[in-house]
Amino acid sequence: MKKTINPEALSVASTSANFSRYLQLALLVLAAGAIYPMLYLRQVYQSTMLEALSISNSELGYLYSILGTAFLVSYLPSGWLADRISPRFLISFSLVGTGLLGVWYAQLPGFEALLAIFCGFGITTGLTFWASLIKRVKMIAGESEQGRFFGVLDGGRGLVEALLATIAIALFAQVADNAGGSAVGLTRVIHFYAACCVILGLALMLVRDPQVKSSAHQPREKANLLQDLRTLMAIPELWLVTAIVFCGYHFFWATYSFSAYLQEGGFGLSATAAGLITTIKLWMRPLGGIGGGWLGDRFSKTGVLAWAMVLAAVGMIGLIVLPSLRVLGVLVFLVIFIGLMTYAIRGLYWAILDDCQVPLRVTGLAIGIISLVGYSPDVFLPLLNGWIIDHFPGFVGYQIYFSYVVVMGLLGVVATLILNKRIKSKAGKA
């Protein structure tokens, strides 16, 4: 006897499944938005950090280089962990660990202690967090939703970061103009971010993960790391995605220097004014990330990504040339426009991984490989930036640094066009 299917039951099940996916996405967005701002305070408070921590631009570069090195060492093991341990547990551990390191950071310790703290940040946000986050989003998104889900991840975390940054800059501004107020303000900001991480990490630990529960009884294939690596190395599209992430990430790193550039480029802006402008730039992340992801699903992920990289390069060229006229309005527009394009890039370059036909069982490892190479600028760009600014102080140093970023961004456009051609060629053969 043929079993009848109740359409209403199917509809209820579908609605429940979608709610579960959206809830998980929302929690992932909150986690990603809360965990990273404390690591990258330099994009709003660089000059204040140098003063409060009594370090030079080069020493600040060393701190971010040690952070990048910790990321580099962590990415492959991070992918391996993401294929084997509950993302909920890993993400909760990462948030609490980052928050506790932040409590130490808020003491404004010496340079050696800062090196240990930044190394710890690399472990809690790299080893146990990053691949788990990306793999989980890829798993809960449907085939036609990759652009939107990754766009919401980056745009949503940007919204969370912007909200937190707005509160943080208000806390900073209360005491910044007083004698010694900058150091006190920085301490307040770090304590605020640390508390957010710990509270959210503990809350996430209490939330059940239905995906993990439902997959717990499924048989797992025996893993062979060397065989998995050979499988991934034989996918040319995977290496093109790696090149795109590597080049696109240069734009994001350039935005970290905007606050210091506004203060040191001869525009006469205070730390609070520069922080306010870069905080406004952070509000472009939801628009850029979500908008870029939606356009990618609507038209072409690689096509929209290529245009975003071209426009970011054009904006950076404007930042190199036009501000010499000292027109503050143009400068502010360029900072915000580059931020918008950069966040669109970030909202898309993980979504194109879905076009590489990577087996799900090794998706975490693939994310680890892409991150290992793609985010390697974390290691050398802080050193390069610090060296250039120390040897070519003021506006000239930033012109040199931003020119290098433009060249790398245009190479990313070339890699994106090649990937687009390969994807279309494979689709034609299919």
C-alpha positions in Angstrom: 0.0 0.0 0.0 1.4 3.4 -1.1 2.2 5.7 1.8 0.5 9.1 1.5 2.5 12.3 2.2 0.9 15.1 4.2 1.8 18.4 2.5 1.0 20.3 5.7 3.5 18.1 7.6 6.1 18.7 5.0 5.5 22.5 5.1 5.9 22.5 8.9 9.1 20.4 8.7 10.5 22.7 6.1 9.6 25.8 8.1 11.2 24.3 11.2 14.3 23.4 9.3 14.6 26.9 7.9 14.1 28.5 11.3 16.9 26.2 12.7 19.3 27.3 9.8 18.5 31.0 10.3 18.9 30.7 14.0 22.3 29.0 13.6 23.4 31.7 11.1 22.3 34.5 13.5 24.4 32.9 16.3 27.4 32.5 14.0 27.1 36.2 13.0 27.0 37.3 16.6 30.1 35.1 17.4 32.1 36.4 14.4 31.1 40.0 15.1 32.2 39.9 18.8 35.4 38.0 18.6 37.6 40.0 16.2 37.3 43.7 17.0 39.5 43.4 20.1 42.3 42.0 17.9 42.1 44.8 15.4 41.7 47.8 17.6 44.4 49.5 15.4 41.9 50.3 12.7 40.3 52.8 15.1 42.8 53.4 17.8 46.3 52.9 16.3 47.8 56.1 17.5 46.3 55.7 20.9 47.7 52.1 21.1 51.2 53.4 20.3 51.0 55.9 23.1 49.2 53.8 25.8 51.3 50.7 25.2 54.5 52.7 24.7 55.5 51.0 21.5 56.6 52.1 18.0 55.0 51.4 14.6 57.5 48.7 14.0 56.7 47.0 17.4 53.0 47.2 16.6 53.9 45.5 13.3 55.7 42.7 15.3 52.6 42.2 17.4 50.4 41.8 14.3 53.0 39.6 12.6 53.1 37.2 15.6 49.3 37.2 15.4 49.5 36.4 11.7 52.1 33.7 12.3 49.8 32.1 14.9 47.0 32.1 12.4 49.3 30.6 9.8 50.3 27.7 12.0 46.6 27.2 13.1 44.8 27.2 9.8 45.4 23.6 8.7 44.8 22.1 12.2 41.7 24.3 12.4 40.3 22.7 9.3 41.1 19.2 10.7 39.4 20.1 14.0 36.3 21.5 12.2 35.8 18.1 10.5 35.8 16.3 13.8 34.6 18.4 16.7 31.3 20.2 17.3 31.5 23.8 16.0 29.3 24.9 18.9 31.9 23.8 21.4 34.8 25.2 19.5 33.2 28.5 18.9 32.2 28.9 22.6 35.7 28.0 23.8 37.1 30.5 21.4 34.9 33.4 22.6 35.6 32.7 26.3 39.3 32.3 25.7 39.6 35.5 23.7 37.7 37.4 26.4 40.0 36.2 29.1 43.0 37.2 27.1 41.4 40.6 26.7 41.2 41.0 30.5 45.0 40.6 30.5 45.4 43.0 27.5 43.4 45.7 29.3 46.2 45.9 31.9 48.3 47.5 29.1 51.3 45.2 29.9 54.8 45.3 28.5 55.9 44.3 25.0 56.8 40.7 25.9 53.4 40.1 27.5 51.7 41.7 24.5 53.5 39.2 22.2 52.1 36.3 24.3 48.6 37.8 24.3 48.6 38.3 20.5 49.9 34.7 20.0 47.0 33.5 22.3 44.6 35.5 20.2 45.9 33.7 17.1 45.1 30.3 18.7 41.6 31.2 20.1 40.4 32.9 16.9 42.4 30.8 14.4 42.9 27.2 15.6 39.5 26.7 17.3 37.3 29.2 15.6 37.9 30.1 11.9 37.4 26.9 9.9 34.5 25.9 12.2 32.7 29.1 11.4 33.2 28.9 7.6 32.3 25.2 7.4 29.2 25.6 9.4 27.9 28.4 7.2 28.7 26.5 4.1 26.8 23.5 5.5 23.6 25.3 6.5 23.4 27.3 3.2 21.6 25.7 0.2 23.3 25.6 -3.2 21.6 28.7 -4.4 22.1 30.5 -1.1 25.9 30.5 -0.7 26.3 34.1 -1.7 23.5 35.3 0.6 24.6 33.3 3.6 28.2 34.3 3.4 27.1 37.9 2.6 24.9 37.9 5.7 27.8 36.4 7.7 30.2 39.1 6.7 27.6 41.9 6.6 26.0 40.8 9.8 29.2 40.5 11.7 30.0 43.9 10.3 26.7 45.2 11.8 27.6 43.7 15.1 31.1 45.1 14.9 29.7 48.6 14.0 27.3 48.5 16.9 30.0 47.5 19.3 32.4 50.0 17.8 29.9 52.8 18.2 29.5 52.0 21.9 33.3 51.6 22.3 34.1 55.0 20.7 31.5 56.6 23.0 33.2 55.1 26.0 36.6 56.2 24.7 35.4 59.8 24.0 34.2 60.3 27.5 37.8 60.4 28.8 40.0 60.8 25.7 40.5 64.6 26.0 41.6 64.5 29.7 45.2 64.2 30.8 46.2 60.5 30.3 42.6 59.9 29.1 43.6 58.0 26.0 45.1 55.2 28.0 42.1 55.0 30.3 39.8 55.1 27.3 41.7 52.3 25.6 41.4 50.2 28.8 37.6 50.8 28.9 37.3 49.8 25.2 39.2 46.5 25.7 37.2 45.6 28.9 34.0 46.2 27.0 35.0 43.9 24.1 36.3 41.2 26.5 33.0 41.2 28.5 31.0 40.8 25.2 33.1 37.8 24.2 32.9 36.0 27.6 29.1 36.6 27.9 28.3 35.4 24.3 30.6 32.4 24.7 28.9 31.2 27.8 25.5 31.8 26.2 26.4 29.8 23.1 27.5 26.9 25.2 23.9 26.6 26.5 22.3 26.5 23.0 21.7 23.1 21.5 23.0 22.5 18.0 20.4 20.3 16.1 22.7 19.8 13.1 25.4 18.2 15.3 22.8 16.1 17.1 21.3 14.8 13.9 24.6 13.9 12.3 26.0 12.2 15.4 24.7 8.8 14.4 25.9 8.9 10.8 28.8 6.7 9.9 32.1 8.7 9.4 34.5 7.7 6.6 37.9 6.8 7.7 40.1 9.8 7.3 43.4 9.8 5.5 45.1 13.1 5.7 47.6 12.6 2.9 44.9 11.3 0.6 42.6 14.2 1.4 45.4 16.7 0.7 46.2 15.0 -2.7 42.5 15.2 -3.5 42.4 18.9 -2.8 45.6 19.7 -4.5 44.2 18.3 -7.7 41.4 20.9 -7.8 42.8 24.0 -9.8 39.8 26.1 -8.8 40.7 25.7 -5.2 44.1 27.4 -5.8 42.4 30.2 -7.7 40.1 30.8 -4.8 43.2 30.9 -2.6 44.8 33.5 -4.8 41.7 35.6 -4.8 41.5 35.5 -1.0 45.2 36.4 -0.8 44.8 39.4 -3.0 41.5 40.6 -1.7 42.7 40.4 1.9 45.2 43.1 1.1 42.4 45.6 0.7 41.0 44.6 4.1 44.5 45.1 5.7 44.7 48.5 4.1 41.6 49.6 5.9 43.3 49.0 9.2 45.6 51.9 8.5 42.9 54.4 7.7 42.7 55.8 11.3 46.4 56.4 11.6 46.4 57.8 8.0 43.7 60.3 8.9 45.7 61.5 11.9 49.2 61.4 10.4 48.5 62.5 6.8 48.4 66.2 7.6 44.6 66.5 7.7 44.5 67.9 11.3 42.2 65.3 12.7 42.1 64.3 16.4 42.1 60.6 17.5 38.4 60.9 18.3 37.5 62.4 14.9 39.6 59.8 13.0 38.0 57.1 15.1 34.5 58.4 14.3 35.2 58.4 10.5 36.6 54.8 10.6 33.6 53.7 12.8 31.3 55.1 10.1 33.3 53.0 7.6 32.5 49.9 9.7 28.8 50.6 9.1 29.4 49.9 5.4 30.1 46.3 6.2 26.5 45.2 6.5 25.6 47.0 3.3 28.7 45.7 1.4 28.6 42.2 2.7 24.9 41.5 2.4 24.5 43.5 -0.8 27.5 41.9 -2.5 26.3 38.4 -1.5 22.8 39.1 -2.8 24.1 40.5 -6.1 26.4 37.5 -6.4 23.5 35.0 -6.1 21.3 37.2 -8.4 23.9 37.6 -11.2 27.4 36.0 -10.9 29.5 35.6 -7.7 32.8 35.9 -9.7 31.5 38.8 -11.8 30.4 40.9 -8.9 33.6 40.0 -7.0 35.8 41.1 -9.9 33.9 44.5 -10.1 34.2 45.0 -6.4 38.0 44.5 -6.5 38.4 46.8 -9.5 36.3 49.6 -7.7 38.3 49.1 -4.5 41.5 49.6 -6.5 40.2 52.7 -8.1 39.1 54.1 -4.7 42.6 53.3 -3.3 44.2 55.1 -6.2 42.0 58.1 -5.4 43.2 57.9 -1.8 46.8 58.0 -3.0 46.3 61.0 -5.4 43.3 63.1 -4.4 44.0 63.7 -0.7 47.1 65.6 -1.6 44.6 68.4 -2.3 43.6 68.2 1.4 39.9 68.1 0.6 38.5 66.5 3.7 35.1 65.7 2.2 36.7 63.7 -0.7 38.9 61.9 1.8 36.0 60.8 4.0 34.0 59.6 0.9 37.0 57.6 -0.3 37.5 55.9 3.1 33.8 54.9 3.2 33.7 53.8 -0.5 36.7 51.6 -0.2 35.2 50.1 3.0 32.0 49.3 1.1 33.9 47.6 -1.7 36.2 45.8 0.6 33.3 44.3 2.6 31.6 43.2 -0.6 34.8 41.4 -1.5 34.8 39.7 1.9 31.2 38.7 1.6 31.8 36.9 -1.7 35.2 35.3 -1.7 34.2 32.4 0.5 30.9 31.9 -1.4 32.8 31.0 -4.6 34.2 28.0 -2.8 30.9 26.2 -3.5 31.8 26.3 -7.2 35.0 24.3 -6.7 33.2 21.0 -6.1 35.1 20.2 -2.9 33.8 17.0 -1.1 32.0 18.0 2.1 34.0 15.6 4.2 37.2 17.6 3.5 35.6 21.1 3.4 37.2 22.0 6.7 40.6 21.0 5.4 40.0 23.0 2.2 39.1 26.0 4.2 42.3 25.5 6.2 44.5 25.4 3.1 42.9 28.5 1.6 43.2 30.3 4.9 46.8 29.2 5.3 47.9 30.9 2.0 45.1 33.5 1.6 45.5 35.0 5.0 49.4 34.9 5.0 49.4 38.7 4.6 48.6 38.7 8.3 52.3 37.7 8.8 54.2 40.1 6.5 51.8 43.1 5.9 52.1 44.4 9.5 55.9 44.3 9.2 55.8 45.9 5.7 53.4 48.6 6.8 55.4 49.4 10.0 58.7 49.5 8.1 57.4 51.8 5.4 55.7 54.2 7.8 58.8 54.4 10.0 61.1 55.0 7.1 58.8 57.3 5.1 56.7 59.1 7.8 53.4 60.8 7.0 51.6 61.0 3.7 54.4 59.6 1.5 54.6 56.4 3.5 50.9 55.7 3.1 51.1 56.5 -0.7 53.8 53.8 -1.1 51.9 51.2 1.0 48.5 51.8 -0.7 50.2 51.6 -4.1 51.4 48.1 -3.3 47.9 47.2 -2.2 46.5 48.4 -5.5 48.9 46.2 -7.5 48.0 43.1 -5.4 44.2 43.9 -5.8 44.5 44.0 -9.6 46.2 40.6 -9.6 43.2 39.4 -7.7 41.0 40.6 -10.4 43.0 38.5 -12.9 42.6 35.4 -10.8 38.9 36.0 -10.5 38.4 36.3 -14.2 40.4 33.1 -14.8 38.2 31.3 -12.2 35.1 32.6 -13.9 36.3 31.2 -17.2 37.0 27.8 -15.8 33.6 27.6 -14.0 31.8 28.5 -17.3 33.9 26.0 -19.2 33.0 23.2 -16.8 29.3 24.2 -16.8 29.4 24.0 -20.7 30.8 20.6 -20.7 28.3 19.4 -18.1 
